[in-house]
Amino acid sequence: MKQQAIASGRTELSRWLRLIQAEYREMPGLHLTKKQMQRLWGFDNETCDAVLAELEDVSFLRRTPKDAYVRTDFDS
C-alpha cells in the first residue's frame, strides 16, 4: 500500500512538472513567486516546494533576487 502511494505521488508530481513547464514555455517572461504558484495551481506548501526543487534541480527554473521564479534561459 505504501509503495502504491509513493508511485501515485510521483505520477502526480510528474504531471505538475509537465504542466508548469508548458505554462512557462507558452509565456517565456513569466515571473511567479511561490505564493502566486500556490494560488494559481492550488498547491499546498509541501507540493509547491517539491515542484520548485525539481524544476530548479533540472535547471528549468531559477529564483530571482525578488523571489520570483523564471525560466533559466530568460534574461531578467
Buried (B, 14 or more C-beta within 10 A) or exposed (E): EEEEEEEEEEEEBEEBBEEBBEBBEEEEEBBBBBEEBBEEBEBEEEBBEBBBEBBBEEEBBBEEEEEBBBBEEBEE
